[in-house]
């Protein structure tokens, strides 16, 4: 091998290393400050989000906390360039009792609010939230089709979304009054009878600092029980109609 050829190969290897390094830096910056991918492992947000949905969460929507950084180093407390979420936003947050675990729910209560569920109806500050009966949701994800009651709920700021009601008089259909403390938010899942959220002590009130970002867009979705890496099954396993839909 000539000296010129050896130098050319070394130069090519060095260039490849530089390209890979720059790509990793760009990916790290995007993940830290702009968007982070998440996937949905449970049905607590049906029908808004399904098991097997993959979505991008915007880090910049509410400013940055230590949970915006990889491995969440305790470099600072609180948030910088902060902006509060809107009522009804779907957000990813770190579980207060286990800050290594991500949850995704809808923002229902703000600091100072009084939240209560009475006979399945959400009440905010003593006023029942408007809800309208819709056609049943047909749940076919787990094999046998099951019809589930579906409601359109409208929050005081006019944000609307659908909720599911699996059973009448469920365990969490009648609750105490939750007084949301300063600096915290009250989160609920749209699948009301199948969601561990702020109604339960395992979650409780969520500190503003624990919010990672806002769910923005579904970029991929595959049927429950399917594996995303099995690309040869995509033609019938991918939920094509859900790709690139906004999270509302």
C-alpha positions in Angstrom: 0.0 0.0 0.0 1.4 3.4 -0.9 1.8 6.2 1.5 -0.7 8.3 -0.4 -3.3 5.5 -0.2 -2.8 5.1 3.5 -3.1 8.8 4.1 -6.3 8.9 2.1 -7.8 6.0 4.1 -6.8 7.7 7.4 -8.3 10.9 6.2 -11.5 9.2 5.2 -11.8 7.5 8.6 -11.2 10.8 10.4 -13.9 12.5 8.4 -16.3 9.7 9.2 -15.6 10.1 12.9 -16.1 13.8 12.7 -19.4 13.4 10.9 -20.7 10.9 13.4 -19.5 13.1 16.3 -21.3 16.1 14.9 -24.4 14.1 14.3 -24.4 12.9 17.9 -24.0 16.5 19.2 -26.9 17.7 17.0 -29.1 14.9 18.2 -28.2 15.6 21.8 -29.0 19.3 21.4 -32.4 18.5 19.7 -33.3 16.0 22.4 -32.3 18.3 25.2 -33.7 21.6 24.0 -36.3 20.9 21.3 -38.0 17.6 21.0 -37.8 14.2 22.7 -39.5 11.0 21.5 -41.7 9.0 23.8 -43.9 5.9 23.3 -47.2 5.1 24.9 -47.0 1.9 27.1 -50.5 1.9 28.6 -54.1 2.7 27.8 -54.6 5.4 30.3 -55.0 8.1 27.6 -57.3 6.2 25.3 -58.7 7.2 22.9 -56.5 10.3 22.5 -53.3 8.1 22.7 -53.1 4.4 22.1 -50.6 1.8 23.2 -48.0 1.7 20.5 -48.1 5.4 19.6 -44.8 7.2 19.3 -44.8 10.9 19.7 -42.6 14.0 19.9 -42.7 16.1 23.1 -41.6 19.7 22.8 -39.1 20.6 25.6 -39.4 24.4 24.9 -43.1 24.8 25.5 -42.9 25.3 29.3 -39.2 26.2 29.7 -36.6 23.9 31.1 -36.0 22.1 34.4 -33.3 19.6 35.3 -35.7 16.9 33.9 -35.1 18.4 30.5 -31.5 17.3 30.6 -30.2 13.7 30.0 -30.0 11.8 33.2 -31.6 14.8 35.1 -28.5 16.1 36.9 -29.5 18.4 39.8 -27.7 21.4 38.3 -30.5 23.8 39.2 -33.9 23.8 40.8 -37.2 25.2 39.4 -37.6 26.2 35.7 -35.8 28.7 33.5 -37.7 30.6 30.7 -40.8 29.1 32.2 -44.3 29.3 30.8 -47.2 27.5 32.4 -49.2 24.9 30.5 -52.7 25.6 29.4 -55.6 23.7 31.0 -56.2 20.7 28.8 -52.6 20.3 27.5 -51.3 16.7 27.3 -48.0 16.7 29.0 -45.2 14.3 29.9 -43.9 14.6 33.5 -41.7 12.8 36.0 -43.6 10.9 38.7 -43.1 12.9 42.0 -42.6 9.7 44.0 -40.2 8.2 41.4 -38.5 10.8 39.3 -37.0 8.2 37.0 -40.5 7.3 35.7 -42.3 9.3 32.9 -46.1 9.6 32.9 -48.3 11.2 30.3 -51.6 12.8 31.3 -53.8 15.9 30.7 -53.5 19.0 32.8 -56.8 19.5 34.5 -56.2 21.5 37.7 -54.0 24.6 38.3 -52.6 26.0 41.6 -55.4 27.1 43.8 -58.1 25.0 42.0 -60.4 22.6 43.8 -60.9 19.4 41.8 -63.5 16.8 42.4 -65.2 13.9 40.5 -68.9 13.4 41.4 -70.7 10.5 39.9 -68.2 10.4 37.0 -68.5 14.1 36.3 -65.4 16.3 36.6 -65.9 19.4 38.8 -63.5 22.4 38.8 -64.0 24.9 41.6 -67.5 23.7 42.3 -68.7 23.8 38.7 -69.4 20.6 36.7 -67.4 20.5 33.5 -69.7 20.3 30.4 -69.7 16.8 28.8 -71.8 15.4 26.0 -72.5 11.8 25.2 -70.9 10.5 22.0 -71.2 7.3 20.1 -69.6 4.4 21.9 -65.8 3.8 21.4 -65.2 0.4 19.9 -62.0 -1.0 21.5 -60.5 -3.8 19.4 -56.9 -3.6 20.6 -57.1 -6.6 22.9 -58.7 -9.1 20.7 -62.5 -9.2 21.3 -64.3 -5.9 20.4 -65.7 -4.0 23.4 -68.0 -1.1 23.4 -67.1 1.7 25.8 -69.1 4.8 26.7 -67.5 7.9 25.3 -68.0 11.6 26.3 -66.8 14.9 24.9 -65.6 17.0 27.7 -65.2 20.8 27.5 -63.0 22.6 30.0 -63.6 26.2 31.2 -61.1 27.5 28.7 -63.1 25.8 25.8 -60.5 23.0 25.3 -62.4 19.9 24.2 -61.4 16.2 24.1 -62.9 12.8 24.5 -63.0 10.6 27.6 -63.8 7.0 28.1 -66.1 5.6 30.8 -65.4 1.8 31.2 -67.8 1.2 34.1 -70.6 3.1 35.9 -69.8 4.0 39.5 -66.2 3.1 39.2 -63.7 3.3 42.0 -62.6 6.8 41.1 -66.0 8.2 39.9 -66.5 9.8 43.3 -63.6 11.5 45.0 -62.7 13.9 47.7 -62.1 17.6 46.9 -58.5 18.0 45.8 -57.1 21.5 46.6 -54.1 22.0 44.3 -51.2 23.6 46.1 -49.0 26.4 44.8 -46.5 25.4 42.2 -48.3 22.1 41.4 -50.8 20.8 38.8 -53.5 18.2 38.9 -53.3 15.6 36.1 -55.9 13.1 34.8 -56.0 10.4 32.1 -58.7 10.5 29.4 -59.5 6.8 30.1 -61.0 7.7 33.4 -61.6 4.3 34.9 -58.1 3.0 33.8 -55.7 5.8 34.7 -53.5 6.2 37.7 -53.3 9.9 38.0 -53.5 12.8 40.5 -56.6 11.2 42.0 -54.4 8.6 43.6 -51.6 8.9 46.1 -49.2 7.1 43.8 -49.1 10.2 41.6 -50.7 13.1 43.6 -50.1 16.7 42.7 -47.3 17.2 40.1 -44.7 20.0 40.7 -44.2 22.4 37.8 -40.5 21.4 37.9 -41.5 17.8 37.0 -43.1 18.6 33.7 -40.9 17.5 30.9 -42.8 18.9 27.9 -45.9 19.1 25.8 -47.1 16.2 23.6 -47.2 17.5 20.1 -47.4 15.0 17.3 -47.7 11.3 16.7 -44.9 10.3 14.3 -45.4 6.6 14.3 -48.0 4.1 15.6 -48.2 0.4 15.6 -50.8 -2.0 16.9 -50.8 -3.2 20.5 -48.6 -6.3 20.9 -46.7 -5.6 17.7 -43.0 -4.7 17.7 -41.9 -1.6 15.9 -38.6 -3.1 14.8 -40.4 -5.9 12.8 -40.6 -3.7 9.7 -41.8 -6.6 7.5 -45.1 -6.5 9.5 -45.6 -2.8 9.0 -48.1 -3.0 6.1 -50.8 -4.4 8.3 -49.4 -3.6 11.8 -48.9 0.1 11.4 -51.9 2.4 12.2 -51.3 4.5 9.1 -54.1 7.0 9.8 -52.5 8.1 13.1 -49.1 9.0 11.6 -48.3 12.7 11.8 -51.5 13.6 13.7 -51.5 16.3 16.3 -52.1 15.5 19.9 -55.1 17.4 21.2 
